[in-house]
């Protein structure tokens, strides 16, 4: 029999938590995550470091048994694996991909925990995968469990995140309360320059994690994420070979692989098959493009011929500098790219609290 939890404030369970972007957004909004579930050991190490008081179930969600949550003021939230729904994944973006069915475990936990609120997060591609087949199933599951739902796609740059990144949210309530999606909180989007130009000066292949800041803060956003720190961690960047660095030199801000001379791209069988996100140099005067797999896409610093550091990518995702990522550089990069921007999650949870 599932354990019964009785509390007098809003409690939550975070499923498929990753490094904890949604849990951080929940915490910033005043929601207390009591349990989290994640299978990746490196993401678990990061989650434990940053949320030492949260009970973390490390393992297969199919083996997780949740507690029964209070009938009011409780949430189950999370984003099942989204690779199969991503618009960049045309090869296995179908019913065949087993990852596309992990949402069933999400709703098993919802049924057992019986929270008041459900927050299901995923990529916008879920709207289009199999002509909306999976989204229809998700909403049908909510209805079967007695939840009235609202569905909407939000652009993170509208909520204080210096990144143009759209995420889909399906939010349900079983007590008849209608969720109202948050209005845009920023009139002017935060730029890459405002977000990262005060961070430590590093070079291609930098491997020293903790460094002092480059300069005084340049914006309210940087000031907020720095807090009272004099140094920050995760200032590490992939070491690219010399021929990759030579390519970077030809790419202007906002440009991509198309700016690279053909003679430097001869190892590509067909250069024209590169997608537009490859070798993208960020513009300092605009929000970042989607961080995602920023190492694989070779996102380039606006003014330096190198990739983004883990800390720079974390800033562009709205993680505060006190948030430490664990594991080798590849695992840190994956955790940052997979995360829900905390400020975007915070906006969602704040509106849930308003609806209590």
ABEGO torsion letter per residue (X at the ends): XBBBBBBABBBBBBBGAEAGAAAAAAAAAGBBBABBBBABAAAAAAAAAABAABBBBBEBAAABBBBBBBABGBBBBEBBBAAAABAABAAABBAABAAAAAAAAAAAAAAAAGBABBBBBBBAAAAABGGGAAAAAAAAAAAAAGBBBBBBBBBAAAAGBBBBBBBBBBBBBAAGBBBBBBBBABABBBBAAAAAAABBBBBBGBABABBBBABBBABAAAAAAAEABABBBGBBBBBBBAAAAAAAAABBBGBBAAABBAAAAAABABAAABBAABGBBBBAABBBBBAEBAAAAGBBBAABBBBBBAAAAAAAAGBBAABBBBEBAAAAAAAAAABBBAAAAAAAAAAAAAAX
